[in-house]
């Protein structure tokens, strides 16, 4: 085991100063402070890098602290190297110093020193890939140096270095989005276990966690798993994952996700997703692939840029024949289509992916932006997409004498509060709002796909589906059939409660429509979408009511899960470009079948993995936000494309006929490229 060199340099009651030889400039101080601070009995920790000391305020045993610090791993900071400015500084220095030098050989040496990386890269590409835009850039600088036109050579070199730095900066900032959305990287958590009948806390590596572990998180700590709260209440900051600025109150039964922070309170979480299956791990994987993926239009731009290199070389030859001097040749070589075509397009895509990512939307690659721009038909699964996907109790029917609505609800909630399925959560939530009074019961038995069973006052309590109560438990429904059918015809979801062998009552629930669904659909039409389609398992009459309310064009009612992918394929076969928005496990085939699949925030993991776009916040308007972002991104790219071809054609034409000096051509060409890069870096405006 590691033994650090630790020495007590000062000590008073409840305060300790330690000198640790292993502390260095590279030490991750935040990690040290957080790790020691998590130890029981530690009030505060402060590390002084210069003095190699740690000041600890505590109310525990000093020897235990010292022994703990001796075995602590002093991690090094992760250093990320951004784009280097060295080449820009070299190029600018050469441009500034050259006029001050009188010796021609010294001027040549300075120019070669500053442009050496570009010339070397150009030679390598010529050798390995043939004529490319990089070869053309190296030729432009090389010809100017050969002509001893150091001003043109050095100014071109400055412009090229500046453009490359700007592209690298944008890429680097976009890649940093991974850290912003997937931080913090939680390595250890507190896990509760029962040993000899007593509850004890142990710190485990997140990689060692198993589904079903009880993870305990206190004020100021990061949540390291996805799961459900089984005990306690807390205010949770979810901004890094959902974009919500305000902390959210969480209590028993609520779901929490990794990467969020408990600002106040203490909770125990039943771990559902651990390790690589947590939200933060999946998000990191999603964004990494999206930032590295090249779009179709990006690949076309690169190919077009390289294919136009011979055109530029031909114009250089033509300019020599027309003007009979190398000055015009050098001028033509200063300008080409490649820089703006190859740089501005990927920068625009990355800027858009980064921008919408900070607004809680994950686009898995530039191809998804292109495809979403081309979509003319949006297909929505109703439940959990156009609706909230959260059942709400709207009616309670008590059929038992002496048991009113509140008592029936309390009885049901007392049994259901042990489970986390949507029906149970709706029942418990309704009971809490009415002032929940727990009714004592025996152990609850959960019967899969049926319901729950327990005893109260030695009488059987059965809660669940009609099949469970009527067929399995032989409870008579006949006296209350009219009430039940009326509720069902209203499109309500019913939960049946049996008590003592009789039907004690029914609780009716409804999945509420999202308040902004209609606005979202209206904005989709404004963005150029021609057809809105809804898929639902509802009966035709109810489905059409919803469609009329929201302004939906076409409805497929009474759909089975297997019908959805077939309908998507039929729409595509009819010539439609389809985007499908869904959230369930059975939506995965439809999400992959569509031209673009969009998964909702609360969707199943397989739906999120299959989708091209994943929403990190539970807001249906994110669908239209990402559609508008895609449309505006493609408008920006097409605008840049036309401007690049138009402006550079004019510059090349003027240079070919000797109307521009090499210096003027370099300034005009590279200035245009830098302006286009800045325009792409600024990116699109998001409408919220």
N, C-alpha and C positions, 0 to 999 in steps of 0.2 A: 504493500500500500504506500502511496505517495506520502512523504513527510516533508512539509514545508518548514523553513527556518523561521520560527515565530518567537518573538521576545516581548515580554510585557515591559513597556517603557514608562507607563504611568497608570495608577489605579486608585480610585476612590470608590466609595459605595455606589453601586449601580452605574458606574462608568469605567470604561477600560480603553486604554490605548495600546495597540499592538504594533510592533514593527515586523514587517514580513519581507524577507529578502527577495521573494519571487515576484513582487510587484514591479512592473516596468512600464515604459511608454506604450508598449503594445498590449498591455493588460486591459481586458474589457471590464472597466470599473463598474458599469451599470449592472453587469451580471453578478459581480462579487457582492455589491450592495444588496441586490434583490435576493440572492441566494442565502446570505447570512440573515437578512431581515425576515425570511420566512421561518427561521428557527424559533421554536417556542420560547417565550421569555425575552425575546429581543425587541426593544422599542424602536431604536433607530440605528442606522449604520452610515458612516461617512468614510470614504477612502481618499487619502491624500497621496496622489501619485508621486509628487516630488519628494515627500518625506518617507515614502514607502510604508505608510502607516494606515491603520484602520481604527477609527474611534467608534466604540460601541456603547450605547446606552441600553441597560438591561435590568431584569429583576430575576435573574437565574444564577446558577453556579458558574463562577469564573473559570474553573478548571475545565468544565464541559465546553465552554466557548473556545478556549485555547486549543483543546484537543480537536474540536471540530474544524477550526481554521487550519490546523496542521495538515489535515487530510483533504482540504478543499482543493479542487482543481482550479488553477488560476488561468482561465481561458484567455486566449489572444483575441483582440478585436478583428472582426472581419473587415478587411480593407478592400473597397471596390474602387478600381481605377477608372475614372471617367476619361473622356477624350482628351488627348494631350494638346496643349497650345504651343508646344515646342516648335513645330514646323511653321506655324504662323509667325512666331517671333523671329525665326531664322530668315524667313522670306522677307519680312518687313525690314529687318536689320540690313539685309543685302540691298533692298530698294533704297533705303536711306543713306547707307554708307557709300554706295557706288559713285555718286556724283562727286564725293569728297576725295576720291582716289584718282591720282593722275596716271599711275602705271597700268598699262593695258593688261599685262599678264596678271597683275593682282586683281583687276576687275574680273577677269575670266575665272580666276581661282575662286573668288567670292561667289560669283554666279553659279559655278559648278557645285560648290559646297552647299548652297541654299537649295538648289534644284536636284541634287543627287538622288534623294528618295523617289522623286517623280520619274526621273530618267531611268533609274534601276527598275522600277515597277513597270514602266512602259516596255523596256527590253524584255522583261520576264513574260509579259502578256503577249508580246509579238512572237516570242519563241514557243509559248505553250498554247496560245489561243488564236494566233493570227492577228489580223487587223481589228482592233477594238477601239473604243473611244479613249481608253487610257493611253493607248499607243499614239493616238492623234494629239492628245494633250502633251505627251512627252516630245513629240515631233515639233509642236508649236514652240515650246520653250527651247528645244535643241537648235532649231533653225535660227531663232533670234540670237542665241548665244554664238552660233557659227558666224552670223552676220555682225557680231559685236554690237548688236542692238540690246544693250543690257537693260535699258529702261523697259522695253517691251517684255523681255524675258522675265525680269524680276517682278513686274506688275502682274503679269499673267500667273506667275507662281504664287503671288500673294492671294489673288482672287481664287485660285484653285484650292489652296490650303484653307482659306476662310470658308469656302463652300463645303469642303469635306468635314471641317470641324463642326459646322452647323448641323450637318446631317448626323454625325456621330452623337452630338449633344442631344438631338431629338430622340434618337434611338435609345440612348442611355437613359433619358428621362422616362421614356415609355417602358423600358425594362424595369425601372425602379418601381413601377406600378405593382409588380409582383410583391415587393416588400411592403408596400403600403396596404394592399388588400390582404395579404397573407400573414402579416405580422400580428402578434409576436410569435416567434418560433418556440413554442412551449415544450420543454423537455421533461419536466417533472410535475407531478400533481400529488395531492394528498388523497389517499384512498382509505375508506372506512371498512374495517372488517371486524368480525366477532371472534374473539379468542377466549375460550373458557367462560363463555357467557357474558363477556365484557366487550364493549365497543372500543376499538383502538384505531389510531390513525397511523398510517405508514406512508412514506413518500416513495412513489414508484415512478420509473421512467415511463413516459407516454407510450413508448414502443412496447412496453410489457402489459399494457392495459388490455382487459378483455371485456366483451359486451356483457353488460349486467353489473359491472363494478359500480360501487357507490363512491363518487368523487365529491370531495368536500372543497368548496371554494368560499373564501372570506373576502372582506373588504380590501380592495386594491389589488386583488389577484386576477390573473387571466384564466378564462375558462378553456380547458384543454381538450374537451370532448364535445360531441353533439349528443344531446339526450334530454331527458325530462326531469324536472324538479320533483323530488319525492318528499322533501322536507325543507321548511324555511321560506323566507322571502328576501328579495334583493332588488336593488335598482341597478340595471345592467346597461352599460354603454355599448351600443351595437354599431357605432358609426363606421368602424373599419370594415364591417361586413354588409351593412344594409344602407348606409348613408344617412340613417336617422340621427339628427343632431342631438335630440333630447334623450336622456336615459329612459329606459322602459321598465316599468314595475313588473316583476316576475314573481310568481308564487307556485304553490304545489300544482302539478299538472301541466305547467307551461313548458314549452320547449325552449332550450337555449342552444347556441351554436359556438363552436370553438373560435378563438380569436377575439371574443368579446370580453369585456372587463366588468367585474362586480365593483361598482362604485360605492355601494353601501349595502350592508346586510351580510348574511351567511346562508348558503344553500347547499343541499345535498342533491347530487345529480345521478340519476340512473343512466349509465353510459350506453348509448345506442350505437354511435359510430366512433371508433377509436383509431388512432394511428393514421395510416394513409387514407382511411375512409372518411376522415373529418372534413368539414367544409373548407377549412383553410388549405388542406393538402390538395383537395380537388381543384380549388380555385387556382392554386399555384401552377398546377399541371395545365389547366385550361389556358391561362394567360401566357404561359411559356410557349405553348404550341401556337397560340394566336399571333404572338409577336414575331415568331420566326417563319410563319407561313407567307409565301409570296402569292399575290393575287394574279388572276389571269391578265388583267390590264397592266399590272406591274411587270409581268414577264414579257408581255407584248411591247411595253415601252423599252425594256432593256434590249430586246431583239431588234426593234426598230432603230434604236440609237446606234447599235453596232452595225446594222445593215446600211445606215446612212454614212458610215465612215468612208467607204469608197467614193460616195458622191462628193464629199468634201475634198478628198484627194484629187478627184477629177477636176473640180473647180480650181484647185490650186494649180494644176497643170494648165488649164485654160487661161488662168490669169497670167501665167508666164508667157504664153503664146500671144496674148493680147498686149501686155505691157512690157514684155522683154526685160523684166528685172525681178530680183528675188524679194524685193520689198513687198510687192503685191502677193507673192506666194506666202510670205510670212504672215501677212494680214489675213489671208483666207484660213490658214492653219490655226489662227487664234480663235476662230469661231466654228462651232459645230453644234449639232442638235443634242448630243449625248448627255451633257451635264444636267440640264434641266429635265430632260425626259427621264433619266435614270434616277435622279435624286428626289425630285419633287413628289413623284407618285408614291413611293413607299413612305416618305415622311408624312404625307397627307393621311395615309391609311393608319399609320402608327399614332398620329396625333388624335385621330377620331376614336380609335380603340381605347387610347388612354383617357380621353375626355369622357366618354360614356362610361368607362370603367369606374371613374371617380363618382359617377352618378348611379352606381349600383347595377350596371348592366355589363355582362361579360360577352363580348363578341369573340368567337373562337376563330379569328383569322380574317384577312382581307377578302377572301373569297365569299364569306358570309355577307359582307357589306355589298359586294357586287350583286350577289344573288337577291338580297333583300331590296335593292334598288329596282330590280327588274320584276318584282312580284306585282301581280295585278289582282290576285285573289287571296283574301285572308280567311282562313277557316279556324273557328274557335270551338273548342270543347266547352260545353256550358258549365258543368259543375267544377268549381274550384278555379275557374278562369273568368268567365263573365259573372259568376257568382263568387262569393267570398270563400266557399268551400268550408264554411263553419256553420254548423247547425245551431239554430236559436229556438228555444222553446217559445211557442206562440199560444198554445192552448193546453189545458189540463182537464181531463174528464174523469171525475171520480164516480165509480159505480157502487161503492160500498157505503152502507149506512154507518154514520159515526166517523168516517174518514174524509176530511175535507181536502181541497186541492193542495194546500200547503203540507199537510201531513203525508199525502201520497207522494208529493215531490221529495220531502225529507227522507221518506222510506226508500225511495228509489236511489237518491243521491248517496245515502249511507252505504248501500251495496256497491254502487257504481264508482265511488271515489277511489277505489283501489286500481282502476284501469285507466288507460290513456287513449282509448279509441274515440273518434269524434262524437258519437252519441253520448258516451259517458261524460266527456268534457262539457257538452251542452247542458246536460242534466245538473251536474255539480255547479256550473256557473249560474244557472237559473236559481238553484237553491241558495247559493251565497247571496245573490241579489235580494232574496226575500228574507234573509236572516236565517241561514241554515242551522237547524238543530239536529245533531247527530242522534240517530236511533240505534240503540245497542243491538247487535246481531251476532250470530255465530259465524264461524269461518265461511268465507265466500268461495264458492266453486265456480270457476270460469269454464263454460262449455263452448268450445270453438264453433263459430258460425251459428250459434243459437242464442246465448245470453249468459246470465249469471243465476246462481241459486244459493240460498242461505236460509236461515231460520230466525224468526223474531217471535218471542213469546211462545216458543215451541211450535210455531206454525210455519209451514213452508212458504218462502217468498221466491217466486220465479219471475225473472225480468228478461224480456228479449223479444224474439220474433213471434209472429202469430203461429207459425209452424211449431215452434218450440212449446208454446203454451197449449195450443189446441190439440196437436197430434201426439206430442211426447208426454205432456203432463195432463192430458184429457180434461182441460178446462173448457166449459161451455161458453161460446161466444154469442149464441143466438139472441139472448135478451137485449144485446147492445149493438146488433148488426147495423141498424139504421144510422146510428151516430158514427160508427166506424167508417161506413161507406161514404157518408157525407164529408168526413175529414179527408178521406183518400181522394175523393173527386176534386177536392180543392188543391191537390198536389202536395199534401203534407206528408212528412215521414212520421210513422207512428211507432212508438215503443209501448209494448203491452206489459202490464204488471199484474201478476197473480198473487193472491194472499189467501192462505188457508183453503186452497182448492177452488177458489172463485176468481173471476176476472175483477180485480179491484179497481182498475182504471186504465186509461190510455193517456200518454203524453205525446202531444203533436209538435213536430219541429219543422222548420223551414230553412233552406239555404238561401240567404238574402242576396239580392242582386247588388253588384258593386255600384256605388253611387255615381262614379265617374265613367262607367262603361259606355253610356250614350255619347258623352263628350269625346271619348277615345275613338269611337267608330266614326263620328263626324269628322274628326281630324284626319283619320286614315283616308277618307274619301278626298279630302282637300289635298292630300299628298299624292294623289293619282291612283289610288286603289279603286278598281272598277266593281268588284263584287265582294260582299261579306257573307260568309256562310256559317251556320251554327249546327253542331252535331250534339244530340242529346238522347238520353234514354227515356225522356218524358213522353207522355202520350201526345199525339199530334195537336190536339186542341190547346193544351197548356203551352207546348213549344211555340205555337203560332202567336199566342198572347205575348210571350217574351220577345219574339222576333219583331212584332209590331211596335212594342214599347221602345225597343232599342234601334229600330230602323235597319234590321237585318234583311238581306235580299232573299236568301234561300235557307230553308230549314230541313234537316234530315232528322226526324223524330224516331223514337223507339229503337234507337241504334243499339246493337250489341257491340261489345268491344272489338269483335273481329270485323265489324262493318267499316270502321273508321279508315283503316289503311286502304280498303277497297275503294271508298268514296274519294279519297285523296288521289288515287291512281286514275280513277275515271275523270276527275277534273283535269289532271295533267294530260290525259289522252285527248281531251277536248281542246287542248291548246293553252290552258291556263298555266301561269307561273304561280305556284301555290306556297303560301306561308301557313304553317299550322301552329296554333298556340294551344298547349295542353299541359297537364301536370301529373297524370296518373301513370302507374306501372303499365297499364294497357295502352297508354298513348305512345310508348316508345317506338313501335313500328310505324305509326303515323308521322312522328317527328323525323324519322330517318327517311321515310318515303317522300315527304314534301321537299320542294326546292330549298326551303329554309324552315328549320324547326326551332320554335321558341318555347322554352320551358319556364313555367311560373315558379316564383320564389319558394312556395311550400310544396313543390312537386316532388315526386318520388326520385330517388337517386338515379335510377336507370333512365328516367326521362331527362334529367339534367345532363347525364353523360352522353345521351344520344343527340341532344339538341345542338344546333349551331350557335344559338344565343341563349344565355341563361340570365334570368332576372334575379338579382340579389335582394330586392325589396318587394314587398307584397303590394304592388301598385300597378294596376292594369294600364295606366297611362304610360308606363315605361315601354309598352309595346309600340305606341305611336311615336314616342321619343326616339327610339332606336330606328324606326322606319324613316323618320324625318332626317335623322343623322346620316343614314345611308344615302338618301337622296341628295342631301347637301354635300356630302363627301364626294360623290360621283360628279356633281356639278362643278365642284372646285377642281377636281382632277381633269375633267374635260376642258374647263376654262384654261387651266395651266397648259394643257396639251396644245390647244389651239394657239395660245399666246407664244409658246415656245417655238412652234413651227413657223408662225407668221413673222415674229421679230427676227429670229435667226436666219430665215430666208432672205429678209431685207438686208441684214448685216452681211451675209455671205455674198449676196448679189452686188452690193456696193463695194465690198473688198475685192471681188473678182475683177471689177472694172477699174481698180486702182483709186477708188474714191475715198478709201479709209486707210490711215496708217496702221501698222501693227499695234501701236499703243492704243489708238482710238478703238480699233476692233476689240482688243482685249477688254477695255473698260466697258464697252457697250455689251459685249457677250456675257462676261462674268458678272457685270452689274445686273443684267436681266436674270441670270441664274440665281443670284443671291436674293433678288426681290421675290422670285418665285418660291424659293426655299422659305423665306420669311412668311410669305403668304400661306404656305403649307403648314408651317410650324404653328401659326396662329390658329389654323384649323377652322372648324365650323362653329356656328353658334347653336347651342342646344335650347330648344323651346321646352319649358317645363309645364 
